[in-house]
Amino acid sequence: MGYESAMTRNEEIAQASFLAIPHRIEGVGSILSHGEFILLRCTRGGYSPCMAFRIHDSVVRGEIDNRVKGIVRGNIWIEARTEPVMLELKGNAHPDLAGCLLTFINPLKRVPHQHLDSLHPFQNGTIGDLTASRKVRVYDIPVAEAYMMCKRGEKPPEHMANCLYLEWFSEANGRVVIESADYELTISAPEWRLTPEENEQRSQDAASGMAGFMQKLTEAIETQQRGQKDPDVEWNEHDYEKFMKEADARTDKYMELQEKYGDSDEAEAKIAKEMGWDRCGADESDDDDEGMSAVEMNRIFEKAATEPPPEPDPRLEGIDWIRTEDGDLRHPLQHRCFESAVRFWHDADELGLGKSSDKDLGQFVFEFQTTGVKLAGALNGLAEGNGYRDNAFTVAYLKRALDHLHKSQSALESVAPKKLLPERMISEARKELFEIREGILKLMDAFRGRTPPPGEG
């Protein structure tokens, strides 16, 4: 179950870093709709001021008033709260809302944010971007159908739509975002308009607020980098755990940037610069004393992105890999976990609990799904025959999957006495989580060399 690889340690870590972001996003995105993905990604591991607080699904209605130049005031009524959240923010809206009173209603069923209790009732700070005309792509078909079309290499039908984008930077909660193309909006006539100079200042102020927020995410990355071993020495599972925490922090930053700026060519250049991938002006022929040169990194990244996957070893079919109905290669345990999580999610949805406000039920399903995502990161490279990981890396990844599975088990036990789910469904979920846990522990023992690999015992 180990790998004989000609890669250097630098190459292994660089390729793992490159794949960490798309693997994590693709893994979660394959299970959840875009809206649910945005909601759940900001609650991963608990709310933190370093991540944006996205509350669009929890909003009932609201009003935003920029009729006084330089001040944005507002009231936002949130699901399960009797009193509105009050806004007192310095700055101005985009030209489409500057000088106006905006009122909006969320016509959809509300879903209380998992950490809504952390949202302070008085939001003081500065306005970021506030506009009702942000352009977004909206699918013309259900998200599940669109995802399957993308997976087949087809382009789902879509159209561009205006989206309300309300962003502010508060003293209590950091960056807060409300974003929706579904809200019903009413906008008053403007009582004043921004001059070109004032609009330029507004843009600079919003950029300054975002820069401060990004600095916190950069500091989170730097915190996780401290104490890491030199890539040229041998790493154990604990060293890789530190590396994965850095990858988490780096992915958080990337996802925040992508959400903020979109996927245009201009946005990609801006994101690359913020992530440190853009080294314009640097002499690419020079050696980088702190790591690989941009040329080396680009070579590894391009190879990882374009190299065709190797054919799996037929002797290990059913042990290290299976082929799904869609023709994809998956590790058997990861595929089982993924399918089980989706099945329990669908079963809950059929019971009318798909958007239940019960925190424990949501935690059970979400952590079950996340276990599948982590198992994909740990094991699907093995299924696909990729040779860039060593056993310590895989054990570290499996430990992360196990942590999420334990959280799912704990949440399930909190759900059981509430009688939200039939006893049969609770029993099946207990059994499935326990057996997946046993499978993870056996694999960890095998990768640590304590027991023979599956199929060799």
Protein Blocks (a to p, Z undefined) as FASTA:
>chain_A
ZZcdfbdfklmmmmmmmmmmmmmmmmmmmmpcfklmmmmmmmggiaafkbccdfklmpmb
dcddfkbghiacdddddehiabdcddddeddddfklgoiacddddfbdcdddfklmmpcf
bdcdddddddfkbccdddfbdfklmmmmmmnopacddddddddddddddfklopaddddf
kbccdddddfbdcdfklmmmmmmmmmmmmmmmmmmmmmmmmmmmgopacfkbccdfklmm
mmmmmmmmmmmmmmmmmmmnojafklmmmmmmmnopacghiafkbccfkbccfklmmmmm
mmmmmmccddddfklgoklpccdfkopacdfklmmmmmmmmmmmmmmmmnopmmccbfkl
mmmmmmmmmmmmmmmmmmmmmmnopakbcfklmmmmmmmmmmmmmmmmmmmmmmmmnoma
cfklmmmmmmmmmmmmmmmmmmmmmmnopaccehiZZ
